[in-house]
């Protein structure tokens, strides 16, 4: 699998990134891009547990779909979460 370095992105860049990593999901309501937990974790280069903990802390929004049985993340929320939690990289 090809790794992609994720930085804060705009909607167009998120769509490009989704294409690069092989996103096969759907676009709903006004071109909102939705990610499964696994794909969201891959895009953010974190574990699914990290996303779940961010939701529990209230740092990240998640939505229940399909009668409340499945979790989805909006691309814009993932982007906002990444921007709000920068990580310093030693050079």
N, C-alpha and C positions, 0 to 999 in steps of 0.2 A: 504494500500500500504506500502510496506517495504521501509524504508529510508536507503540510502547508503551514507556514508560519502565519499566525493570525494576529492581526493588529486591529484597532478600531476601524470599522468599515462602514461605507455607506451602502444603501440598498443595492445599487448596481454591482458593487464589488462583492457583496454577499451572494448575488446570483452567479457571478463568475466563479466564486469559490465553490459554490454548490455544484457547479458543472465539473470543476476540476476533481472534486472528491467523489464524483459519481452520484450525486443526489438524484433520486428518482421519485421524490415526493411530489406533492401537488401544491398549487398556489391557490389560496382561498381569499375571498373578500378583498377587493381592492388591491390586488397584487401583494398581499401579505404572505411572506415565505414562512412556512412552519417546519420545524425540525423535530424528529423523534429524539428521545433522550440520548440514544447511542450516537446518532449523527451530530447532535449538538455538542456532545462531549468530544467527538473527533474534530469538529471545527474549532473548538476552543482549546484543544489539546489538553484536556483535563479528563478525569474519570467521571463516570455517571454519578458516582456518590458525591463528588464535589458539587455538581449541579444540584443534586437533591438537597444537600446541606445549605446551599445558597438560597434555595426556595424556602427552606425551613426558617432561615434567619430573616427572610423578607428582602434579601438583596436581589433576587431574581424572580420574575413572574413566570409561572407555568400554568397551563390550561388543561383541564380535563376535557377530552373529546370522546365521541363514540359512547355516549351514555355514561361518561365518567369512568370508563375502564382504561383509558389510555392517556398518557401525558404528552403534551406538545409544547414546544417553546417557539416564540416568535423570533425571527431573525433580528428585529429591531431591539428586542429585550436582551438578547444575547450580546448584541453590540454595545448597548448601554452598560451592561454588567462588566464587559471587558474594559470599557473606558473608565468605569468607576473603580476598578481594581488593577491599577498598573503594577507591573513587576519590574524591579530594577535588574538589569542584566550587567553583570561584571564584565568589564572589557579587558 
